[in-house]
Amino acid sequence: MYNLRDPQVYGTAAVFALFAAGAGVWLMLRKRPTADDLERMRREELVRMGRLIDGTVLDVSDLTEEESGRKGGMQLILYKYEIAGVVYECSQDVSTLSEYLDIHQMRLGFPCSVRYDTHRPTNSIVVAETWSGLRDIASGVPVRRGIPPQRTPRTTTSA
């Protein structure tokens, strides 16, 4: 057995106590992601891993602060899509994406592309910072809205 008066036992216990205290302080003071951060990460994950399917834009809602209970109000896109005979009607909060789209210019009843999680089909989006499933015309291909990609000029070298 261990001798409880041994200095190594005290040293080991002190190191363990300091480690536990440090871990506790870190857990208390760490920066937790905000709701907006979690939503942005969800959109990024769906853009990266989500499966594409056709859907339809049903409606848009521009809710006031009183209606939504959120500071600044809320802008929603309501859409539907069908997977294996099951129709899903969803909404996406696009309040933080106002620089990429104007919900008042959207065409209701038009087709759109939806990205969804194959393991949870209710987890879906129609627009993100780097991708858009919204279409300008009924038979069009989804357009990318937002910041245009930077092009590097071609340089030619003379021989």
TIVEXDREN-290419 format. One record per residue: residue in one letter; x, y, z of N, C-alpha, C, CB in turn. Coordinates in steps of 0.02 Angstrom, whole numbers, plus 50000, padded with zeros to 5 digits. Atoms other than C-alpha are relative to their C-alpha. Glycine has a CB too. Layout:
! TIVEXDREN-290419
AXYZXYZXYZXYZ
...
! end
This chain:
! TIVEXDREN-290419
M500424994150000500005000050000500445006250000499535000050060
Y499634993750001500505018249988500045002950071499665005049953
N499914996449938501185027750134499715007049991500765000350022
L500344993650010500045042850153500435005950022499365000150039
R499564994649980501465052850228500565001049950500304998550070
D499484999550051502535050650074499905006549960499974993849952
P500064993750037502895067349986499764999049928500675003649999
Q500235001250068502575059449815499244999449997500314993549972
V500735000449998500775055649865499705007050005499774995650061
Y500244993149995500525073749918500105003749934500375003650057
G499874996750064501325079849757499524997949946500724998649978
T500475002650050500245068649649499305002650012500004992350001
A500664997449983498675074049741499955007449984499844998850074
A500004992850015499155092349723499965001349925500635003450028
V500024999250072499465090549536499304998349974500534995549965
F500685002050021497795081549514499505005550019499804993350032
A500464994849978496885095049615500085006349957500125001850074
L499894994250043497685108949512499724998849930500755001649995
F500275001650066497225100149350499245000350001500234993049978
A500744999949995495415097749407499755007150007499774995750060
A500214993049991495295115949463500085003849934500425003450055
G499904996750065496025121949297499474998049949500694998449973
A500535002350046494805111349198499335003150018499954992350001
G500634996949979493365118049302499965007349982499914999250075
V499984992950018493895136149275499925000749924500665003350023
W500064999650073494095133049088499274998849978500464994849966
L500695001550018492345125349077499545005950017499764993850036
M500424994449980491605140249169500115006249956500145001850073
L499834993750034492495153849069500054999449924500645002550026
R499915000750073492595146648893499435003549963500024992549981
K500504996650041491675155448754499564994749967500355004549946
R500485004750030490125145748707499735003049936499424998450050
P500274997250063489455147448530499305002850011499984994649946
T500664996949996487955158948512499524996249955500035007549980
A500515003250042486335153648430500155001449926499295002550018
D499824998450069486885162748271500604996049976500145007549993
D499425004150018488555153548273499794992849986500525000250056
L500245006950011487675136748290499624999449935499564997850059
E500385000250063486495140948146500475000649940499485005849999
R499524999450054487955146448035500384993549990500495005850014
M499655006450006488885130248074499544994649970500254997750069
R500485004850029487295120248032499955001149925499315000850033
R500034998550071487165129147864500634997749964499895007549988
E499365002150030489015126147827500034992549992500595002550041
E500005007450003488825107647867499544997549945499794997150068
L500475002250052487305105947753500275001749930499325003250010
V499704998350065488205115047610500534994949983500295007250001
R499455004750011489675103347631499764992849990500495000350057
M500185007150000488765086847660499294998549978500114997350068
G500715001250013486925089347618499864997449930499625006250011
R500225002650065486035080347477499525005149969499664993050007
L500434995350036485155090847344499364996649977500375003049941
I500655002450024483325088847301499605006249979499624995950055
D500424994550022482025099547213499455001450051499694998649932
G500534997949955480795109347318499625005949969500285002050069
T500404994350022479575123947303499985005250055499294997849980
V500074994549953479615140947387499255001450009500385006549976
L500714999049986477915142947471499845007250018499784995450055
D500164993449974477985159647559500615003050034499404999750049
V499504996649960479065172447647499645003750056500445004949957
S500294996449943478745180447816500525004950027499764995250056
D499584994949970479475196547882499685001950066500095006349953
L500314999249934479065196148068500325005850038500064993650040
T499754994549958479215211148184500294997250064499435005050015
E499725002149935480085210648352499474997150045500355005950034
E500545002449957478425208348440499764993149978499415004949999
E500245006550026477895193848327500514994450010499835000649926
S499495005249996479555184748333500304999250069500555001549951
G499695000449934480125188748509500755000849997499834993550033
R499284999050009481865192748440500145007249983500284995449945
K499804993250015482765209248432500145000549925500635002050041
G499894999150071482725215548253499504996149957500694998049982
G500495003950038481305203848201500314993849969499705004349946
M499785006350031481465188448092499734999749929499764993950041
Q500215001250069481405184547906500034992549986500445004049949
L500055007250012480835167147856499834998549927499474996850046
I500205002850064480755157547693499664993450015500624999049951
L500365006349991479435143847694500034996249934499255001350021
Y499915004150060479715129547572499794992850015500735000349975
K500175007149991479255111447543500404995849951499244998849990
Y499665004850042480075096147469499754993050018500775000550007
E500255006849989479695077647453500574995149995499444998349948
I499505005349999480795062947498499644993450013500565001450054
A500295006749992480215044947474499265000350017500374996150054
G500724999549989478385050147469499795004150060499734993250006
V500164995949942478485060747626500135007449982500434998050063
V499944992850015478155079447602500215003650064499345002849971
Y499754996049944479145090947717499875007349985500764998750013
E500094992850005478615108947744500435003150054499245002250007
C499514997349953480005118947826500055007549991500694996849990
S499834992950006480555136647858500725000950019499535004450044
Q499314998349984482285144247864500035007350019500474998549940
D499894993249978482735159747962500585002849961500135000350078
V499484997050042483705170747840500165007150022499794999949927
S499884993249974483825186247950500745002049995499775000550073
T499284998550002485725185147956500284999649929500384995250045
L499785000650069485825182247767499745005649956499794993349971
S500314994650038485065198847714500475003049948499765005550047
E499534997450050486655203847622500034995649938500705000750030
Y499985004750056486445188647508499344999649962500194993250024
L500655000450034484585189847467499515004950029499724992850004
D500544995749978483055200747478499364995849995499955006649956
I500585004450001481535190547530499415003149964499814998050070
H500574996650032480365203647457500044999449923499985007350020
Q499915001050072481065200047281499934992749980500685002749979
M500055007150016480805181247292499354998549963500044995850063
R500595002150038479595172547176499694994050034500194998349926
L500365005349965478335162347272499734994949951499445002950043
G500245005350043477815145647199500534997549951499405002349962
F499475002050046479455144147103500384994050030500495005849986
P499585005549975480535128547114500645002850032500184995249942
C499364998449968482085129047222500374993450012499905004050067
S499615005949981483475117147267500085000250076500704999949965
V499965000649927483525110947446500584995450017499324997350030
R499485004549974485025103847537499744997450067500695003850009
Y500255003049939484535091647673500474994650026499304997049989
D499615005149967485345079747796499674993249988500075001450077
T500305006550016485075061747739499804996150062500494995949959
H500175003549939485005055747919499415003450037500604999750047
R500564996349971483755069247972499715004549945500235004350063
P500264996250058482755074947820499675006750018499524995849962
T500294993549981481935089047919500535005450008499604999350065
N499454995249994483645097347937500195002149929500614996950038
S499904998050069483705107347775500095007649995499424997749956
I499924992850015484135124247697499875001249926500715002450020
V500054997950070483795133747537500515005349982499305002449984
V499494994950012485125147147557500515000150057499675007049991
A499464999349951486795149447645500485005449975500384993250011
E499534994850019488275161247638500354998449934500525000950054
T499625001950059489135151447499499604996049949500604996050020
W500415004050046487675142747413499285002650002500024992550020
S500714998250003485915146747355499634995149956499925007249973
G500435004350039484545135247298499425003849969499724994550044
L500534995850028483435149847247500135001149926499945006750037
R499934999350072483105151947062499685006549977499684994049964
D500274993850028482785167346957499414998649954500545003849963
I500555001950044481665158246833499794992950016500225000649924
A500295006549980480575142846848500414994149977499304999449973
S499625005750025481675131646741500755001050006499824998649928
G499294998249997483335139446788500394995850049500075007150019
V499535003249955484835132746876500095004650060500694998549965
P499904995649943485125139047053500575004949989500134995950063
V499494994950008486105155147056500355001150066499695006649974
R499624998549939487455159547179499945007450013500754997849993
R500074993049981487075175647268500555001750050499305001450030
G499514997849951488245185847371500625002849967500184994450046
I499374997150023490045190447347500254996049940500525000150057
P499755003750058490665186147172500724997650013499985004449937
P499325002649989492235175447166500525004749969500074993049970
Q499464995750025493865184947142500364996249944500495001950057
R499645003050056494695181646975500705002949999499645001249933
T499324997650006496545182546955500155001149926500514994950031
P499864998650071497125190746794500544995249974500225007349989
R499515004350032498075179946673500625004149985499724996649936
T499374996650016499875184446654500364995849947500455001050062
T499625003550052500875180246502500725002150005499715001749928
T499294998649999502725179046497500264999849929500394995050046
S499715000050067503685183646343500654996150001500125007349975
A499405004350002505025171646289500555003249960499834993349970
! end
